[in-house]
């Protein structure tokens, strides 16, 4: 399957995630190149949720995070561990929800339109850091526990069957 079908009138983020997760299971397959799967995932997330202005991966090379597949404006290329929201989530290995990026100490402003953010670390089965999934919104307080739970489920799906 190389088509995503998300109705324009979804009633809630929960419904959007339910539809997205169901379709990701056939859209992303282990036999395809990892990079292709990550790219399609970012497109699918951006296509599903109007509140998202940027979605992408920062991948860990053993020392720092570097930008991977994404949808949105040009992004920061390199993020040091423990810097910004992405570096902090990667270092702590915990999902971080930022209701107002201007109030997050050390926030890295790659896009001045970004007002809120969520970053989910991706930990492989061998307990090594793969990278992070980063989403930005042009609205304050766009992300909540529904996003956290579902984005963590998407990242677990990646770990369980897609990334090597």
Beta strands, then each sheet from edge to edge (+ up, - down):
strand 1: 52-60
strand 2: 64-71
strand 3: 78-80
strand 4: 96-98
strand 5: 116-123
strand 6: 129-137
sheet 1: 3+ 2- 1+ 6- 5+ 4-
end
